[in-house]
Amino acid sequence: MKLPRRTFLQLAAGAAALPAVSRIAAAQTYPSRPVRWINGTAAGSAPDIVARLIGQWLSQRLGQPIVIENRPGAGTNIGTEAVVRALPDGYSLLLVTQSNAINATLYENLNFNFIHDIAPVASISRGPLVMEVNPSVPVKTVPEFIAYAKANPGKLNMASAGSGTPQHVAGELFKMMAGVNMLHVPYRGSPFALTALIAGEVQVMFDTLPASIEHIKAGQIRPLAVTTTSRSEALPDLPTVSEFVPGYEASSWYGVGAPANTPAEIIDKLNKEINAGIADSKIKARLADLGVAVVQTSPAEFGKFIVEETEKWGKVIRAANIKPD
């Protein structure tokens, strides 16, 4: 049967509109079942605490459980690859961290390209690391530390949570910009590195504020500065490294990603709810207790930030010839 031209064009236009209509319908009904949110770090870690806090909010807002799934290993790469390989339907999310930006250069043979294979959804927060020393080190300021390090080349040991970790690259960036020489001593995680710092086995460390703040308050370690460009509300009297080393900046940050090709309508819905969550006074206060500040972004803005961080730390990794453990 030959269709009249007008009827044919109407049917063709309707067929072309079906994918868009189905995507919008899917976004309107999303989620209709539990959503898994994969975190590449261990349970109880600072990223895990942040994910569970935001996950609870999303569960209440979306009406479905947000199941936090911890998949630590290979510097968060195991968890990241699980999301890369998942269906792009909004039911598999990734807790994106600074490690993802670092790993893009640190690991030469990844089975994925993070920037192309993960769609940015929303930023959650950013917070400083703390440049801190054992109290036996005879310095109280960053300029005093730089002078002491230059007067004692190679005699200062710098701890980190492992080669290529945010703590390590933050220290390497400081070494490059301040022109000092310190021996890097990697440990199997921040708790072990902090224990070594407190015991005096190493002299300096750049660590996250949540991991360090109780030890700072107890006088077990001496803070010199925070690594963000602005001071921390948790330690308002502590200067920034950039006040003495212009241009220096390193931050610990968290956000949300999804598999590439996840429908834009679903990403926009998640972005809206996450931004509403981090604007909530109770959640904002809880994140402040962890030493981090909320950062609201669009998916495009978060994606631009990830690219900038990847390029920045890639330069440090190549210059310092950093290799994974």
C-alpha positions in Angstrom: 0.0 0.0 0.0 1.4 3.4 -1.0 1.0 6.0 1.7 0.0 9.6 0.8 3.0 11.9 1.0 1.6 13.9 4.0 0.9 10.7 6.0 4.3 9.4 5.3 6.0 12.6 6.4 3.9 12.6 9.6 4.9 9.0 10.4 8.6 9.7 9.7 8.6 12.7 11.9 7.0 10.7 14.7 9.5 7.9 14.4 12.4 10.4 14.5 11.0 11.9 17.7 10.6 8.5 19.4 14.2 8.3 20.8 14.0 11.8 22.3 10.5 11.1 23.8 11.8 7.8 25.2 14.8 9.5 26.8 12.7 12.1 28.4 10.2 9.5 29.6 13.1 7.5 31.1 14.4 10.6 32.9 11.0 11.3 34.3 10.7 7.8 35.7 14.4 7.5 36.8 15.2 5.9 39.0 12.8 3.0 39.1 15.2 0.6 41.0 18.2 0.9 43.3 21.3 2.8 42.0 24.8 1.6 42.8 27.4 4.2 43.5 30.9 2.8 43.2 33.7 4.2 45.4 37.2 3.1 44.6 38.4 3.6 48.2 37.9 1.5 51.4 34.9 1.8 53.7 35.4 4.4 56.4 37.7 6.5 54.3 37.0 10.3 53.8 35.6 9.7 50.3 33.4 6.9 51.6 32.0 9.2 54.3 31.2 11.8 51.7 29.5 9.3 49.4 27.3 7.9 52.1 26.3 11.4 53.2 25.3 12.5 49.7 23.9 9.0 48.9 21.4 9.2 51.8 20.2 12.6 50.5 19.8 11.2 47.0 17.9 8.2 48.3 15.4 10.4 50.0 15.0 12.8 47.0 14.9 10.1 44.3 12.8 7.5 46.2 15.2 4.7 45.5 18.1 3.3 47.5 21.6 4.6 46.6 23.8 1.6 47.3 27.4 2.5 48.1 29.7 -0.2 46.7 33.4 0.0 47.8 35.8 -1.4 45.3 39.3 -0.4 46.5 42.4 -1.3 44.6 44.9 -0.1 42.0 44.6 3.5 43.1 40.8 3.5 42.5 41.2 2.1 39.0 39.3 -1.1 39.8 36.1 0.8 40.8 36.5 3.2 37.9 36.7 0.5 35.3 33.6 -1.2 36.7 31.6 2.0 36.0 33.2 2.5 32.6 32.0 -1.0 31.6 28.5 -0.5 33.1 25.4 0.2 31.0 25.0 4.0 30.5 21.5 4.0 32.1 22.1 6.0 35.2 22.1 3.0 37.5 25.9 2.9 37.9 27.6 6.0 39.3 31.2 6.7 40.2 32.6 8.7 43.1 35.2 10.8 41.2 38.2 12.0 43.1 41.6 13.7 42.5 43.1 10.2 42.0 41.2 9.8 38.8 42.9 12.9 37.4 46.3 11.7 38.6 45.9 8.1 37.4 45.3 9.2 33.8 49.1 9.9 33.6 50.4 7.7 36.4 49.2 4.4 34.8 50.4 3.9 31.3 48.2 0.9 30.3 44.8 1.6 31.7 41.9 -0.2 30.0 40.0 3.1 29.7 40.4 6.8 29.0 38.8 8.5 32.0 38.0 11.8 30.3 36.3 10.1 27.4 34.7 7.1 29.1 33.2 8.8 32.2 30.6 11.5 31.9 30.9 14.3 34.5 27.7 14.7 36.6 28.4 17.1 39.4 31.1 18.3 41.8 30.5 17.8 45.5 33.4 19.4 47.4 37.0 20.5 47.6 39.3 20.7 50.6 42.9 21.4 51.4 45.7 19.1 52.3 47.8 20.3 55.2 51.6 20.7 55.1 52.6 19.3 58.5 55.8 18.4 60.3 56.9 16.4 63.3 57.3 18.8 66.3 61.0 18.0 66.4 61.6 19.8 63.1 62.7 23.3 64.2 60.4 25.3 62.0 57.0 26.9 62.5 56.4 28.6 59.1 56.7 27.7 55.4 59.6 30.1 54.8 61.4 28.6 57.8 60.8 25.2 56.4 62.2 26.1 53.0 65.3 27.6 54.6 65.8 24.6 56.8 65.4 22.2 53.9 67.9 24.1 51.7 70.4 24.1 54.6 69.9 20.4 55.0 69.6 19.0 51.5 68.5 15.3 51.4 68.0 15.1 55.1 64.3 15.6 55.2 62.0 12.6 54.6 58.5 13.2 53.2 55.9 10.7 53.9 52.9 9.9 51.6 50.0 7.5 51.4 51.8 5.8 48.5 53.5 6.7 45.2 51.2 8.7 43.0 48.7 9.5 45.7 47.3 13.0 46.1 49.6 13.4 49.1 52.6 12.4 47.1 52.0 14.7 44.1 51.2 17.6 46.3 54.6 17.2 48.0 56.3 16.8 44.7 54.7 20.0 43.4 56.0 21.8 46.5 59.5 20.5 46.0 59.5 21.7 42.4 58.1 25.2 43.1 60.0 25.8 46.4 63.3 24.4 45.1 63.9 22.0 47.9 65.1 18.4 48.1 63.2 15.9 50.2 63.3 12.1 50.1 59.9 10.6 49.4 58.9 7.7 51.6 55.7 6.0 50.5 53.5 4.0 53.0 50.5 1.8 52.5 47.9 4.4 53.2 47.6 7.6 55.1 47.2 6.1 58.6 50.6 4.4 58.3 52.2 7.5 57.0 50.7 9.7 59.8 51.9 7.1 62.4 55.4 7.4 61.0 55.2 11.2 61.1 54.1 11.3 64.7 56.8 8.8 65.6 59.5 11.0 63.9 60.4 8.3 61.4 59.7 11.0 58.7 59.7 14.8 59.1 57.1 16.2 56.8 53.8 15.2 55.1 51.1 16.7 53.0 47.9 15.0 54.1 44.1 15.6 53.9 42.6 17.7 56.7 40.1 15.1 57.9 42.9 12.6 58.5 45.1 15.1 60.2 43.0 17.5 62.2 42.6 15.5 65.4 46.4 14.9 65.5 47.0 18.6 65.0 44.6 19.5 67.8 46.4 17.0 70.1 49.8 18.6 69.3 51.2 15.4 67.8 52.0 17.1 64.5 52.6 20.8 63.7 50.7 22.3 60.8 52.5 24.9 58.6 50.0 25.7 56.0 47.0 24.5 53.9 47.4 23.8 50.2 44.4 25.5 48.8 44.5 29.1 47.6 42.2 30.2 50.5 42.4 29.5 54.2 40.4 26.7 55.7 37.4 27.4 58.0 38.5 24.5 60.1 42.0 26.0 60.8 41.4 29.7 60.1 44.7 30.9 61.6 46.7 28.7 59.3 48.1 30.4 56.2 48.1 28.9 52.7 51.3 27.6 51.1 50.6 30.1 48.2 51.1 33.0 50.5 54.8 32.0 50.5 55.1 30.0 47.3 53.0 32.0 44.7 50.9 29.9 42.4 51.0 26.7 44.6 47.7 24.9 44.9 46.6 21.4 45.6 43.2 20.2 46.8 41.4 17.0 47.6 38.1 16.9 45.8 35.1 14.7 45.2 32.4 14.5 42.6 30.1 12.2 40.7 30.5 10.6 37.3 28.5 8.1 35.1 29.4 6.0 32.1 29.8 7.9 28.9 26.6 8.2 26.8 24.4 8.2 29.9 21.3 10.2 28.8 21.7 14.0 29.3 18.3 14.1 30.9 19.4 11.7 33.7 22.7 13.5 34.2 20.8 16.8 34.5 18.4 15.3 37.0 21.2 13.9 39.2 23.1 17.2 38.9 20.1 19.2 40.1 19.5 16.9 43.1 23.2 16.8 44.1 23.5 20.6 44.0 20.4 20.8 46.1 21.9 18.4 48.6 25.2 20.2 49.0 23.3 23.5 49.4 21.4 22.0 52.4 22.6 23.6 55.6 22.9 20.3 57.5 24.9 18.6 54.7 27.1 21.7 54.2 27.8 21.8 58.0 28.7 18.1 58.0 31.1 18.5 55.1 32.6 21.5 56.9 33.3 19.2 59.8 35.3 17.1 57.5 37.3 20.1 56.5 35.9 20.5 53.0 33.8 23.2 51.3 30.9 22.4 48.9 31.3 23.3 45.2 28.2 23.5 43.0 28.8 23.0 39.2 27.1 22.1 36.0 28.2 18.9 34.4 30.2 20.9 31.8 31.9 22.9 34.5 32.9 19.8 36.4 34.2 18.2 33.2 36.3 21.3 32.5 37.8 21.1 36.0 38.6 17.4 35.6 40.5 18.2 32.4 42.4 21.0 34.0 43.4 18.8 37.0 44.4 15.9 34.7 46.8 18.3 32.7 48.2 19.9 35.9 49.1 16.6 37.7 50.2 15.0 34.5 53.0 17.6 34.3 54.1 17.0 37.9 54.1 13.2 37.4 56.2 13.4 34.3 58.6 16.0 35.7 59.1 14.0 38.9 59.1 10.6 37.0 56.6 9.2 39.4 55.7 5.5 39.0 52.9 3.6 40.7 53.7 1.2 43.5 
